[in-house]
Amino acid sequence: MWSLLFPGNVFNSFCRQPPPSMSRSVLEALMLSTVMKCAPQDGCSLLLRVHASLTLHESLRGLEACSMSLDTQETHCHSMRVSRASRRQQVGQQLQVHFNCFEVSMAQSLYITLRTVPHFCGVQLNQQYNVEDCRDEDVGRNVPDCFAEKLSYWVDRSRKVVLVQVPEAPGSPDYYLRLCLKWFTCEDAGEPVQVTANSVSRMVSLPYSQEMPCLCLESWPATPDAVRTQTCPFEDDTEALWDAIHYHPGSQALSWEPACPVSGHVSLCWRPGPGAHCLELENSDRPAHRRVQYSLVDTQPQLCLKFSTSLGFWVRCPFEQPRFPAWKMTIQWAPSRAHLRVAFFSPSPTSFQVRLCHRRKMWPLACHQKLQATPLPPASVSRGDFTTDPPVAFVDIPRDEACGPDTCIQGWRTDMHFSAPQQLCNLQCGTHHVLWPTFAHAAAEAQTPGTSDLTENSHAGSHGPLGFHQESWCRLYLTKVHTGRGPAGLALDRPPCSLCKCTPKAGPWLHCPFSRHPQATETSHPSLNGGCLLPPAG
């Protein structure tokens, strides 16, 4: 009755209108299932069974079943023919049709089409089918491709190797193992190692250079079109991803490129003070799934990169190292004494801007009144340390606006696309003509956004709360103590304790540069961790 034709492909052939006497339900009840064909030495392979009901009609000459892989679009078709004698004798009878000829692979996604021969329009059945994977008990126990998922492995982080134990199984083929970086495909991260079926030792050692979340162990049997299995032992080790930051001095660009697929965002941020939350810079948010680059970036130590994913966020501050040049902002009295002078020191001519900010219950600060800094001519002869050279720009701010417990002064570069501001808060102008932020809550404010980020700046040595280099302050105080004179606009009769630390490696007791002065005393203050005090003059 039925005869099997050679595999063909009339999948895309044109259809013809069915005769009036043919019902569109002559073909129905399409059912698909996976079966196994097993051999004693070779294990088992998978086949797709196609089952349907067919009502014979004199115009039908056969059926065609086609299987298309949704991954590769590869199509395989098989046809069956009904003899003319059978068509005449069994017209109107319903028959059960089976196709068992489709070889399939584990976890394969297929689209199955069953149609008549000739192809009558509208008389066909379609169904999508997913082949079982190794989680199915029968498939996992009998298909050699699933044996790779039974590998045992251990990670020796001290030696930086992955140790793999390949199991023995009757009829199992040779195996290949390798480490790879898993993107859209698994890219080589090491040479494949072959484990033969008759190997005495089935333990393999695979070295690696760095733990990465996409560094995976890939294994597959040495058979044609074998399914490859990946296991990623470092999928939670994301720390290494955030260190691939590069600064390009020539273009002043900052870039980061993910070594593994990442879903999240990257942004620039700045820290107002030690331990403070990193505040994002405007227009710096970028998707993290590809290379990120920021042009014209200010190399300030408080400027950082923030990486945010569904697992949390990480902050990296690439300019904390002393080798990066940074400008400084200081505050002193202006010649008029009714104003404060915000001065900027930089190794090269630079444009700056200043704004006043006020604290409020909810962060961020309320900032307003942007003021452009006035440039100054560069020093004719540099002393080699730009913090001791004359300033390159300044802004004068009315004293009444700048002084106060809830006022901050921010300064930043305007000739860069991305600049982190320097910030000084809580200036206490007082009557002693010395400016410094209040120290009553210094320990608490070190953890609070809005405190001066220059009080503990490790970029170019220690700095006082006014932004001056402490060595320079100590020299200024010594000048005042021994000669009675100081720089114009500065009265140095009573220096604040935290500015007396001239020895960078001093211990709990701070070195006192005024110890030779007959009235100088050395003390350890509980909130300032040591310092140097001078009694009032007279």
Summary of the structure (lengths in Angstrom):
residues: 538
radius of gyration: 38.9
end to end distance: 126.2
largest distance: 131.9
contacts: 1576
relative contact order: 0.07
helix: 10%
strand: 38%
